[in-house]
Amino acid sequence: MESTKSWKHGLFFLCIMIFCLLFTGCGKEAKPEVTEAKESLPVVRVGLELYAPLVYLDVSGNYVGIDIDIAKEAFHRIGYQPEFVLMNWEERDKLLSNGDIDCIWCCYSMAGRQYWYRWAGPYMKSRQVIAVSPHVDIQHLSDLKDKVVAVRSTTKAERLLNESEENGLALGGVYSFSDRNLMFTSLYKGYVDAIAGHEEGIRQYMKDNQLDFRILPEPLEVTGVGVAFSRTDSRQLVADLDKALKDMANDGTTEAILKNYIDDPSDFLQGVRRHD
């Protein structure tokens, strides 16, 4: 009996992985990029992952996106040059502690992690949301009782749902994937009832892949996102970056960047700008 269950479980994930390859295609290979550095400026190694519209590759294979534009401007203001380092998201803390990167920057939620790092930010807000297929009768978070939800592993959404009973949700299960493409494929194929993650990332994935998922109106959480440095990093750089990000929010620079990617960025700056 146990071998049969194990065989079926393995076949389930194999089917998801095969379909995901067919569904998403080969894509463009990510190549390491060092922004053209001015010799006079010190370099900061910024750890990130591909997560459109925050970070993705243009037709030439260069890093672009909301976080890339904000990082370039903020570091320029304080006299540094960013070097963008593509990393395995699940190894981010190891890379940071080993000194392979100086900071983590990719729509990184601060809530619940305030004491894990030394932070610069928040530079904008993000909503953790639930998305479902359009035809299912799931309208509210309370409708997720006994339902199975897929998430990206080691993310804020995973943590929130693994604490679902404490948050008043009685889920049927949480599937965690290291590859977020598998998360979306699981929902598309009906292997799970819902997915959870950053709203902007879900909406961009839907747009890029012509998917018609429906996002529930009530978020799991609304939180600020920031730039995470090691708690042992005592450099003035961190405080200077924090100030630069606040200045950008208040002088309209961050809003101007967001408008290049999002139709109405006002919700993303609520509580971040001085006058909000």
C-alpha angles and dihedrals in degrees: 000000000000092000090051092051091047091049092051092047091051092048090051093058093040090056091050093050094048093048092046091057091051093043100048099033126213095299126193118309113247112235127195111261131197111190108237099277125217106224092227094058124080115236126239116200108222116198114213146147133219106274114149131245089019096049128001142134126268123216090277093053095253123139114257136159144094096301093044093053093045092047094050093050096043095048091044089056092056097040103260135119118221121226108198113218119192108219143176101263093218090058096050096111092047091051091048095049092046092052094242088126132022098214145359115241121170116108088303113182115229099196112105091009100071093116097040095073145012103258138210110196154326092239094173143352128256133193122222103214144175121238125195139176111279096242100052123102096241110121104149139028089256089063089067091080109135091359125131117237127193122215140171110264120254092015132126090252090057091050093048093050095044085058090046096126090055088049093051097259122122102199125184091224148322122235114200121201128189088207111059091204087071090054092058093041091053090057094043091053094044096244090128133029098228146353131222134207147101109335095225092052093049093048093049092049090050091050095047094048100035093243123160104208120152122231116216113239096231114071124220088227142342112217143162119254122216148161115278122214127176114277087235093056103109098173120132085232091085095055091043091052091048090054093046091053091050091048090051091051092050099042094051098252096117092047091051090052093048091051089063089065109019127050096218114020097172094103091053091059100044108131092004098084119070095240096049 
